[in-house]
């Protein structure tokens, strides 16, 4: 939830997913992982796209 290279999405009440703008891979947004291109951004209220269907996403 703090990477400046991610867009955030959520389906129903599932965990928030971060999609990387560089490699288009998706990760659980609050999972601890090491990423070479991670850059911290202090955004207390990131934009999260909410979906009510799994179709075409």
N, CA, C and O atoms as CSV, one atom per row, in Angstrom:
chain,resi,resn,atom,element,x,y,z
A,1,UNK,N,N,0.815,-1.202,0.000
A,1,UNK,CA,C,0.000,0.000,0.000
A,1,UNK,C,C,0.859,1.267,0.000
A,1,UNK,O,O,0.337,2.381,0.032
A,2,UNK,N,N,2.156,1.086,-0.035
A,2,UNK,CA,C,3.026,2.263,0.012
A,2,UNK,C,C,3.974,2.366,-1.176
A,2,UNK,O,O,4.911,3.163,-1.141
A,3,UNK,N,N,3.754,1.578,-2.227
A,3,UNK,CA,C,4.640,1.652,-3.381
A,3,UNK,C,C,4.101,2.658,-4.393
A,3,UNK,O,O,2.924,2.624,-4.753
A,4,UNK,N,N,4.965,3.538,-4.838
A,4,UNK,CA,C,4.514,4.555,-5.789
A,4,UNK,C,C,4.305,4.002,-7.192
A,4,UNK,O,O,3.765,4.702,-8.049
A,5,UNK,N,N,4.721,2.758,-7.448
A,5,UNK,CA,C,4.593,2.164,-8.775
A,5,UNK,C,C,3.388,1.237,-8.897
A,5,UNK,O,O,3.295,0.475,-9.859
A,6,UNK,N,N,2.482,1.288,-7.959
A,6,UNK,CA,C,1.359,0.346,-7.960
A,6,UNK,C,C,0.024,1.057,-8.095
A,6,UNK,O,O,-0.143,2.204,-7.682
A,7,UNK,N,N,-0.919,0.338,-8.688
A,7,UNK,CA,C,-2.318,0.760,-8.617
A,7,UNK,C,C,-3.024,-0.315,-7.801
A,7,UNK,O,O,-2.660,-1.489,-7.860
A,8,UNK,N,N,-4.016,0.087,-7.055
A,8,UNK,CA,C,-4.638,-0.803,-6.077
A,8,UNK,C,C,-6.065,-1.139,-6.475
A,8,UNK,O,O,-6.830,-0.292,-6.936
A,9,UNK,N,N,-6.394,-2.421,-6.278
A,9,UNK,CA,C,-7.714,-2.921,-6.662
A,9,UNK,C,C,-8.225,-3.839,-5.559
A,9,UNK,O,O,-7.449,-4.445,-4.820
A,10,UNK,N,N,-9.548,-3.926,-5.468
A,10,UNK,CA,C,-10.147,-4.840,-4.494
A,10,UNK,C,C,-11.430,-5.404,-5.071
A,10,UNK,O,O,-12.273,-4.676,-5.595
A,11,UNK,N,N,-11.559,-6.731,-4.960
A,11,UNK,CA,C,-12.775,-7.416,-5.372
A,11,UNK,C,C,-13.540,-7.822,-4.126
A,11,UNK,O,O,-13.004,-8.510,-3.257
A,12,UNK,N,N,-14.777,-7.402,-4.041
A,12,UNK,CA,C,-15.635,-7.717,-2.902
A,12,UNK,C,C,-14.931,-7.304,-1.606
A,12,UNK,O,O,-14.462,-6.171,-1.503
A,13,UNK,N,N,-14.849,-8.189,-0.626
A,13,UNK,CA,C,-14.186,-7.891,0.649
A,13,UNK,C,C,-12.831,-8.589,0.753
A,13,UNK,O,O,-12.301,-8.758,1.851
A,14,UNK,N,N,-12.274,-8.992,-0.384
A,14,UNK,CA,C,-10.983,-9.662,-0.409
A,14,UNK,C,C,-9.856,-8.683,-0.116
A,14,UNK,O,O,-10.073,-7.472,-0.134
A,15,UNK,N,N,-8.644,-9.194,0.155
A,15,UNK,CA,C,-7.508,-8.282,0.384
A,15,UNK,C,C,-7.267,-7.390,-0.828
A,15,UNK,O,O,-7.619,-7.745,-1.952
A,16,UNK,N,N,-6.677,-6.253,-0.593
A,16,UNK,CA,C,-6.357,-5.312,-1.660
A,16,UNK,C,C,-5.174,-5.859,-2.452
A,16,UNK,O,O,-4.208,-6.367,-1.882
A,17,UNK,N,N,-5.267,-5.747,-3.768
A,17,UNK,CA,C,-4.243,-6.225,-4.674
A,17,UNK,C,C,-3.519,-5.016,-5.260
A,17,UNK,O,O,-4.143,-4.017,-5.620
A,18,UNK,N,N,-2.179,-5.122,-5.351
A,18,UNK,CA,C,-1.373,-4.088,-5.989
A,18,UNK,C,C,-0.905,-4.607,-7.338
A,18,UNK,O,O,-0.314,-5.684,-7.423
A,19,UNK,N,N,-1.166,-3.845,-8.388
A,19,UNK,CA,C,-0.669,-4.208,-9.710
A,19,UNK,C,C,0.490,-3.279,-10.050
A,19,UNK,O,O,0.345,-2.056,-10.051
A,20,UNK,N,N,1.646,-3.881,-10.340
A,20,UNK,CA,C,2.845,-3.112,-10.629
A,20,UNK,C,C,2.733,-2.432,-11.993
A,20,UNK,O,O,2.369,-3.072,-12.979
A,21,UNK,N,N,3.042,-1.149,-12.049
A,21,UNK,CA,C,3.004,-0.413,-13.316
A,21,UNK,C,C,4.163,-0.767,-14.241
A,21,UNK,O,O,4.121,-0.433,-15.425
A,22,UNK,N,N,5.199,-1.437,-13.731
A,22,UNK,CA,C,6.362,-1.811,-14.543
A,22,UNK,C,C,6.219,-3.176,-15.187
A,22,UNK,O,O,6.457,-3.320,-16.386
A,23,UNK,N,N,5.831,-4.188,-14.406
A,23,UNK,CA,C,5.798,-5.546,-14.952
A,23,UNK,C,C,4.389,-6.147,-15.000
A,23,UNK,O,O,4.228,-7.302,-15.393
A,24,UNK,N,N,3.378,-5.387,-14.608
A,24,UNK,CA,C,1.970,-5.799,-14.633
A,24,UNK,C,C,1.664,-7.019,-13.769
A,24,UNK,O,O,0.610,-7.636,-13.923
A,25,UNK,N,N,2.573,-7.372,-12.864
A,25,UNK,CA,C,2.302,-8.471,-11.948
A,25,UNK,C,C,1.444,-7.956,-10.794
A,25,UNK,O,O,1.474,-6.774,-10.452
A,26,UNK,N,N,0.682,-8.871,-10.208
A,26,UNK,CA,C,-0.201,-8.518,-9.105
A,26,UNK,C,C,0.238,-9.220,-7.833
A,26,UNK,O,O,0.633,-10.386,-7.846
A,27,UNK,N,N,0.158,-8.479,-6.731
A,27,UNK,CA,C,0.555,-8.984,-5.425
A,27,UNK,C,C,-0.466,-8.534,-4.391
A,27,UNK,O,O,-1.152,-7.532,-4.591
A,28,UNK,N,N,-0.571,-9.262,-3.293
A,28,UNK,CA,C,-1.365,-8.766,-2.171
A,28,UNK,C,C,-0.667,-7.498,-1.687
A,28,UNK,O,O,0.532,-7.520,-1.406
A,29,UNK,N,N,-1.398,-6.407,-1.588
A,29,UNK,CA,C,-0.791,-5.092,-1.367
A,29,UNK,C,C,-0.040,-4.973,-0.046
A,29,UNK,O,O,0.946,-4.239,0.027
A,30,UNK,N,N,-0.467,-5.659,0.978
A,30,UNK,CA,C,0.187,-5.502,2.268
A,30,UNK,C,C,1.089,-6.679,2.631
A,30,UNK,O,O,1.454,-6.847,3.795
A,31,UNK,N,N,1.446,-7.485,1.648
A,31,UNK,CA,C,2.358,-8.598,1.893
A,31,UNK,C,C,3.787,-8.067,1.970
A,31,UNK,O,O,4.153,-7.149,1.237
A,32,UNK,N,N,4.577,-8.636,2.844
A,32,UNK,CA,C,5.987,-8.252,2.945
A,32,UNK,C,C,6.767,-8.981,1.868
A,32,UNK,O,O,6.795,-10.211,1.840
A,33,UNK,N,N,7.392,-8.237,0.991
A,33,UNK,CA,C,8.211,-8.843,-0.043
A,33,UNK,C,C,9.297,-7.865,-0.430
A,33,UNK,O,O,9.188,-6.665,-0.179
A,34,UNK,N,N,10.334,-8.382,-1.038
A,34,UNK,CA,C,11.439,-7.541,-1.496
A,34,UNK,C,C,11.273,-7.336,-3.000
A,34,UNK,O,O,11.103,-8.293,-3.754
A,35,UNK,N,N,11.324,-6.099,-3.414
A,35,UNK,CA,C,11.154,-5.766,-4.827
A,35,UNK,C,C,12.222,-4.743,-5.208
A,35,UNK,O,O,12.399,-3.752,-4.500
A,36,UNK,N,N,12.929,-4.963,-6.298
A,36,UNK,CA,C,14.006,-4.069,-6.728
A,36,UNK,C,C,13.516,-2.674,-7.101
A,36,UNK,O,O,14.258,-1.700,-6.971
A,37,UNK,N,N,12.265,-2.570,-7.565
A,37,UNK,CA,C,11.784,-1.267,-8.029
A,37,UNK,C,C,10.844,-0.578,-7.039
A,37,UNK,O,O,10.261,0.461,-7.348
A,38,UNK,N,N,10.703,-1.161,-5.859
A,38,UNK,CA,C,9.845,-0.559,-4.834
A,38,UNK,C,C,10.345,0.836,-4.479
A,38,UNK,O,O,11.536,1.043,-4.249
A,39,UNK,N,N,9.423,1.781,-4.438
A,39,UNK,CA,C,9.722,3.131,-3.966
A,39,UNK,C,C,8.604,3.552,-3.036
A,39,UNK,O,O,7.429,3.531,-3.400
A,40,UNK,N,N,8.984,3.931,-1.846
A,40,UNK,CA,C,8.019,4.328,-0.828
A,40,UNK,C,C,7.346,5.638,-1.217
A,40,UNK,O,O,7.986,6.560,-1.723
A,41,UNK,N,N,6.058,5.696,-0.972
A,41,UNK,CA,C,5.309,6.937,-1.108
A,41,UNK,C,C,4.411,7.051,0.116
A,41,UNK,O,O,3.743,6.091,0.500
A,42,UNK,N,N,4.400,8.222,0.718
A,42,UNK,CA,C,3.575,8.456,1.904
A,42,UNK,C,C,2.223,8.978,1.452
A,42,UNK,O,O,2.022,10.185,1.320
A,43,UNK,N,N,1.306,8.063,1.219
A,43,UNK,CA,C,-0.054,8.421,0.810
A,43,UNK,C,C,-1.016,7.714,1.751
A,43,UNK,O,O,-1.305,6.533,1.559
A,44,UNK,N,N,-1.513,8.407,2.758
A,44,UNK,CA,C,-2.381,7.754,3.733
A,44,UNK,C,C,-3.728,7.297,3.167
A,44,UNK,O,O,-4.408,6.479,3.786
A,45,UNK,N,N,-4.119,7.814,2.003
A,45,UNK,CA,C,-5.399,7.432,1.394
A,45,UNK,C,C,-5.222,7.122,-0.090
A,45,UNK,O,O,-5.691,7.882,-0.936
A,46,UNK,N,N,-4.550,6.010,-0.418
A,46,UNK,CA,C,-4.362,5.692,-1.841
A,46,UNK,C,C,-5.699,5.372,-2.513
A,46,UNK,O,O,-6.629,4.887,-1.868
A,47,UNK,N,N,-5.779,5.644,-3.787
A,47,UNK,CA,C,-6.975,5.321,-4.559
A,47,UNK,C,C,-7.052,3.815,-4.744
A,47,UNK,O,O,-6.079,3.179,-5.149
A,48,UNK,N,N,-8.210,3.252,-4.446
A,48,UNK,CA,C,-8.431,1.815,-4.598
A,48,UNK,C,C,-9.642,1.618,-5.501
A,48,UNK,O,O,-10.736,2.088,-5.191
A,49,UNK,N,N,-9.442,0.921,-6.619
A,49,UNK,CA,C,-10.568,0.585,-7.492
A,49,UNK,C,C,-11.302,-0.588,-6.872
A,49,UNK,O,O,-10.681,-1.583,-6.500
A,50,UNK,N,N,-12.614,-0.482,-6.758
A,50,UNK,CA,C,-13.418,-1.558,-6.183
A,50,UNK,C,C,-14.250,-2.215,-7.289
A,50,UNK,O,O,-14.867,-1.541,-8.114
A,51,UNK,N,N,-14.246,-3.553,-7.278
A,51,UNK,CA,C,-14.974,-4.323,-8.288
A,51,UNK,C,C,-15.968,-5.247,-7.625
A,51,UNK,O,O,-15.711,-5.771,-6.540
A,52,UNK,N,N,-17.111,-5.453,-8.275
A,52,UNK,CA,C,-18.117,-6.387,-7.756
A,52,UNK,C,C,-18.288,-7.595,-8.665
A,52,UNK,O,O,-19.274,-8.326,-8.572
A,53,UNK,N,N,-17.293,-7.797,-9.561
A,53,UNK,CA,C,-17.292,-8.938,-10.459
A,53,UNK,C,C,-15.849,-9.249,-10.844
A,53,UNK,O,O,-15.009,-8.352,-10.904
A,54,UNK,N,N,-15.567,-10.521,-11.103
A,54,UNK,CA,C,-14.232,-10.918,-11.536
A,54,UNK,C,C,-14.085,-10.853,-13.049
A,54,UNK,O,O,-12.992,-11.100,-13.559
A,55,UNK,N,N,-15.112,-10.541,-13.762
A,55,UNK,CA,C,-15.093,-10.532,-15.225
A,55,UNK,C,C,-14.192,-9.416,-15.760
A,55,UNK,O,O,-14.280,-8.270,-15.319
A,56,UNK,N,N,-13.345,-9.757,-16.693
A,56,UNK,CA,C,-12.478,-8.833,-17.474
A,56,UNK,C,C,-11.587,-7.930,-16.640
A,56,UNK,O,O,-11.426,-6.755,-16.973
A,57,UNK,N,N,-10.999,-8.449,-15.559
A,57,UNK,CA,C,-10.043,-7.632,-14.786
A,57,UNK,C,C,-8.798,-8.415,-14.578
A,57,UNK,O,O,-7.857,-7.925,-13.953
